[in-house]
């Protein structure tokens, strides 16, 4: 499950989207992406199994429209939404918080990329022959290229760990031992570099 939604909330949110009008799976994926300003777009492997479960529960129906399958909320699905109106408000609030958190992450990544780009531009502005030695400088240098690759790897690692930790927190399995293990592991890795 995505770290964006707590357990069972994506399922409920799909019902909320279908309450507006029937949609096929790809439209639902796009609608979720739009709600998150493009910072979160669920995979088909996340959405379609939940739609199948909603259909099994009688909360949505599906019809074939050419090559597409269109999903529509049923009366039972609308009753589920009515019965869980308070929970839906909490989900909406959680979505707003998730969008802010994801946007903050994107902003931080862009900031890091801009700092790296500025450093690369400054290094290239100095160019060959501008230093005390007239040795040619490879721009971008192998070190700068390696640094960019490492920064991208670290950013990807950070996002994956955050997602894993959020999932564990949602399930209530995140404790102080995890914090200690992560800190110790990161410090050991830093020292090994």
Secondary structure, DSSP 8 states (H G I E B T S, - for coil): --TTS-TTHHHHHHHHHHHHS-EEHHHHHHHHHHHTTTS----HHHHHHHHHHHHHTTSEEEEEETTEEEEEE-HHHHHHHHHTHHHHHHHHHHHHHHHHHHHHHHHHHHHHHHHHHHHHHHHHHH-TT-SSS-----SS-HHHHHHHHHHHHHHHHHHHHHHHHHHHHHHT---HHHHHHHHHHHHHHHHH-
